[in-house]
């Protein structure tokens, strides 16, 4: 039977899915998704998070201006906690932590303009 492998990004995590074509009327096999390290997936224009050897690199999801920075280097953060407020198209967008961890670097300052994919914060 034919099978194809796909990489799906869901809530900041990349999953590898293998889909097998089955004959009409045949019982479908069970499906399983396994997490894959981001660096194993070759994608263009990835803008949310990238897994690195040292942790998570939180990137700008759109161009804008850093309106506020809610954390400091050394702070312990929880998944979903607001890290930075990014102003884009006159709207304030909260950039949240994709994982639990410790802030190891802040690569922007308040008022700084960022482009899509620019590294904002690193979480170790």
Secondary structure, 3 states (H helix, E strand, C coil): CCEEEEEEEECCEEEEEEEECCCCCCCCCCCCCEEECHHHCCCCCCCCEEEECCEEEEECCCCEEEEEECCCCCCEECCCCEEEEEEECCEEEEEECCCCEEEEEECCCCCCEECCCCEEEEEC
